[in-house]
Amino acid sequence: METEEIQTTQLEQQQVKRDINWYQQKILQYEEENKCSLRDIAKEIEISPSNLSKLLTGNRKG
């Protein structure tokens, strides 16, 4: 039972990493295509630049 929980947690972590990577790629693509900064992108999606940076790097408190 404990092994299954560990495997589930690992799979969830892998999915989170894939999701973060996907968002990173999309943001970089958007940034390049539209010649704008991360700050401009953050304004457009109504998120603070620091929160966007945390989202893209996978850093979070807790």
C-alpha positions in Angstrom: 0.0 0.0 0.0 2.8 2.4 0.9 4.6 1.6 -2.3 1.5 2.4 -4.3 1.3 5.8 -2.6 4.9 6.6 -3.4 4.5 5.6 -7.0 1.3 7.7 -7.3 3.2 10.7 -5.8 6.1 10.2 -8.2 3.7 10.0 -11.1 2.0 13.2 -10.0 5.4 15.0 -9.7 6.3 13.8 -13.2 3.0 15.2 -14.5 3.6 18.5 -12.8 7.1 18.7 -14.3 5.7 18.0 -17.8 3.0 20.6 -17.3 5.5 23.2 -16.2 7.7 22.4 -19.2 4.7 22.7 -21.5 3.9 26.2 -20.1 7.5 27.2 -20.3 7.6 26.3 -24.0 4.4 28.1 -24.7 5.4 31.3 -22.9 8.8 31.3 -24.7 7.1 30.7 -28.0 4.6 33.5 -27.3 7.4 35.8 -26.1 9.4 35.2 -29.3 6.5 35.5 -31.7 5.1 38.7 -30.1 8.4 40.3 -29.2 7.3 41.0 -25.7 8.8 40.6 -22.2 7.6 38.3 -19.5 6.3 41.4 -17.7 4.1 42.1 -20.7 2.9 38.6 -20.8 2.1 38.7 -17.0 0.1 41.8 -17.5 -1.8 40.2 -20.4 -2.8 37.1 -18.3 -3.4 39.2 -15.2 -0.7 37.7 -13.0 2.1 39.3 -11.2 5.5 39.0 -12.9 7.0 37.3 -9.8 4.1 34.7 -9.7 4.6 34.0 -13.4 8.3 33.5 -12.8 7.5 31.1 -10.0 5.0 29.3 -12.1 7.5 28.8 -15.0 10.3 27.7 -12.7 8.2 25.4 -10.6 9.2 27.2 -7.4 6.5 27.5 -4.8 6.2 28.0 -1.1 5.2 25.1 1.1 
